[in-house]
Amino acid sequence: MDLELGGKVVLVTGGSDGLGAAVARRLVREGAKVALCARGVERLEATAASLRAEGGDVLTIQADVSKEWQVEHFVDAAHARFGRVDALVNNAGTAAARAFASVSDAEWEADLQLKLFAAIRASRQAIPLFKDAGGGSIVNVLAISAKTPGANSTPSSVSRAAGLALTKALSKELGPHGIRVNAVLVGIIESGQWVRRAHEVGKPVESFQQEMARHAGIPLGRVGRAEEFADLVAFLLSPRAGYISGTAINVDGGLSAAV
Ligand SMILES: NC(=O)c1ccc[n+]([C@@H]2O[C@H](COP(=O)([O-])OP(=O)(O)OC[C@H]3O[C@@H](n4cnc5c(N)ncnc54)[C@H](OP(=O)(O)O)[C@@H]3O)[C@@H](O)[C@H]2O)c1
């Protein structure tokens, strides 16, 4: 299926590794132009170089999305470079789930800045540009804990639940402007963060992931592949998903208890 993404300009926060990088690769293969941001410039440039080697038109901006001016600058720089903005993937994030009593105010604040305020600010900055382009699409990358928080899941599950509310509220408000807003709820999917975790505990990545899948009880019996996630996000961003807005889709091999 042609996703009709050729020539579209898509912004991906946290696009240098893991799920964000997989989305960027999928978009480049569809002919979209992509702008990526992350804090670490070396990995960002390495990812961009491999995308350019596939013919991608890629802009990189070093930015910490938990800082207001940096995330706003990312959106503005992409607009300045490409002359339009059609879509935004609010993806940057990291795992943060601990016993409630051990999470300090500063850690709550940092999690909300990274996972909620970054999406708020990037969306606020991009919305006028979507309107100029005649419409747009936002995908908020969240986690299944947004709907089904477990024990020891704060602060992340709370930030993610706020992301769900943001998704629905914005979809209602922006629909009349041709702007669609959706969320993807991730279960456990291969990415840089799991590779680093496997190295930390001194296990081969493959067996570490198999163990995670077994331990979590994933019905499909394995963790997800980043490409499987990227396929869904690319579809949601594309005109082929033109009647889908205000929804949240689990990509979790059946793990979540909630539909
Ligand atoms: N993979 C999973 O199983 C899973 C499960 C649930 C939710 N998620 C969510 O999915 C998203 C992607 O996760 P992932 O697994 O792909 O993680 P990852 O492999 O660690 O990649 C995270 C990306 O985000 C960037 N990033 C992190 N903090 C940032 C910040 N403050 N400002 C800008 N960029 C930042 C990282 O680059 P720098 O470090 O260089 O900034 C990197 O490019 C996250 O929001 C994560 O919480 C993933």
The ligand as an SDF file (V2000), in Angstrom:
LIG
                    3D

 48 52  0  0  0  0  0  0  0  0999 V2000
   10.8660    0.0110   23.8590 N   0  0  0  0  0  0  0  0  0  0  0  0
    9.9240   -0.2640   24.7300 C   0  0  0  0  0  0  0  0  0  0  0  0
    9.7180   -1.4280   25.1130 O   0  0  0  0  0  0  0  0  0  0  0  0
    9.0610    0.8520   25.2910 C   0  0  0  0  0  0  0  0  0  0  0  0
    8.0460    0.5040   26.2050 C   0  0  0  0  0  0  0  0  0  0  0  0
    7.1940    1.5050   26.6530 C   0  0  0  0  0  0  0  0  0  0  0  0
    7.3660    2.8200   26.2220 C   0  0  0  0  0  0  0  0  0  0  0  0
    8.3730    3.1090   25.3510 N   0  0  0  0  0  0  0  0  0  0  0  0
    8.5300    4.5020   24.9590 C   0  0  0  0  0  0  0  0  0  0  0  0
    8.8530    4.5970   23.5830 O   0  0  0  0  0  0  0  0  0  0  0  0
    9.6970    5.7350   23.3640 C   0  0  0  0  0  0  0  0  0  0  0  0
   10.9580    5.2950   22.6400 C   0  0  0  0  0  0  0  0  0  0  0  0
   11.6620    4.4000   23.5000 O   0  0  0  0  0  0  0  0  0  0  0  0
   12.8720    3.4680   23.0190 P   0  0  0  0  0  0  0  0  0  0  0  0
   12.6530    2.1620   23.6480 O   0  0  0  0  0  0  0  0  0  0  0  0
   13.0610    3.5780   21.5620 O   0  0  0  0  0  0  0  0  0  0  0  0
   14.0800    4.1900   23.8110 O   0  0  0  0  0  0  0  0  0  0  0  0
   15.6160    4.3220   23.4180 P   0  0  0  0  0  0  0  0  0  0  0  0
   16.0560    3.1850   22.5730 O   0  0  0  0  0  0  0  0  0  0  0  0
   16.3120    4.5900   24.7000 O   0  0  0  0  0  0  0  0  0  0  0  0
   15.6400    5.6530   22.5330 O   0  0  0  0  0  0  0  0  0  0  0  0
   15.2320    6.8570   23.1210 C   0  0  0  0  0  0  0  0  0  0  0  0
   15.4760    8.0060   22.1660 C   0  0  0  0  0  0  0  0  0  0  0  0
   15.0070    9.2050   22.8000 O   0  0  0  0  0  0  0  0  0  0  0  0
   16.0880   10.1290   22.9190 C   0  0  0  0  0  0  0  0  0  0  0  0
   15.8970   10.9110   24.1430 N   0  0  0  0  0  0  0  0  0  0  0  0
   15.8410   10.4650   25.4170 C   0  0  0  0  0  0  0  0  0  0  0  0
   15.6730   11.5040   26.2660 N   0  0  0  0  0  0  0  0  0  0  0  0
   15.6190   12.6180   25.4890 C   0  0  0  0  0  0  0  0  0  0  0  0
   15.4770   14.0070   25.7660 C   0  0  0  0  0  0  0  0  0  0  0  0
   15.3700   14.4720   27.0110 N   0  0  0  0  0  0  0  0  0  0  0  0
   15.4640   14.8830   24.7320 N   0  0  0  0  0  0  0  0  0  0  0  0
   15.5880   14.4360   23.4540 C   0  0  0  0  0  0  0  0  0  0  0  0
   15.7250   13.1410   23.1290 N   0  0  0  0  0  0  0  0  0  0  0  0
   15.7460   12.2460   24.1420 C   0  0  0  0  0  0  0  0  0  0  0  0
   17.3460    9.2570   22.9290 C   0  0  0  0  0  0  0  0  0  0  0  0
   18.5210    9.9650   22.5350 O   0  0  0  0  0  0  0  0  0  0  0  0
   19.4590   10.7150   23.6370 P   0  0  0  0  0  0  0  0  0  0  0  0
   19.5660    9.7830   24.8090 O   0  0  0  0  0  0  0  0  0  0  0  0
   20.7380   10.9440   22.9180 O   0  0  0  0  0  0  0  0  0  0  0  0
   18.7570   11.9880   23.9720 O   0  0  0  0  0  0  0  0  0  0  0  0
   16.9550    8.2240   21.8650 C   0  0  0  0  0  0  0  0  0  0  0  0
   17.0730    8.7660   20.5700 O   0  0  0  0  0  0  0  0  0  0  0  0
    9.9710    6.3390   24.7500 C   0  0  0  0  0  0  0  0  0  0  0  0
    9.0840    7.3940   24.9990 O   0  0  0  0  0  0  0  0  0  0  0  0
    9.7060    5.1660   25.6750 C   0  0  0  0  0  0  0  0  0  0  0  0
    9.3710    5.5700   26.9870 O   0  0  0  0  0  0  0  0  0  0  0  0
    9.2230    2.1590   24.8760 C   0  0  0  0  0  0  0  0  0  0  0  0
  1  2  1  0
  2  3  2  0
  2  4  1  0
  4  5  1  0
  4 48  2  0
  5  6  2  0
  6  7  1  0
  7  8  2  0
  8  9  1  0
  8 48  1  0
  9 10  1  0
  9 46  1  0
 10 11  1  0
 11 12  1  0
 11 44  1  0
 12 13  1  0
 13 14  1  0
 14 15  2  0
 14 16  1  0
 14 17  1  0
 17 18  1  0
 18 19  2  0
 18 20  1  0
 18 21  1  0
 21 22  1  0
 22 23  1  0
 23 24  1  0
 23 42  1  0
 24 25  1  0
 25 26  1  0
 25 36  1  0
 26 27  1  0
 26 35  1  0
 27 28  2  0
 28 29  1  0
 29 30  1  0
 29 35  2  0
 30 31  1  0
 30 32  2  0
 32 33  1  0
 33 34  2  0
 34 35  1  0
 36 37  1  0
 36 42  1  0
 37 38  1  0
 38 39  2  0
 38 40  1  0
 38 41  1  0
 42 43  1  0
 44 45  1  0
 44 46  1  0
 46 47  1  0
M  CHG  2   8   1  16  -1
M  END
$$$$
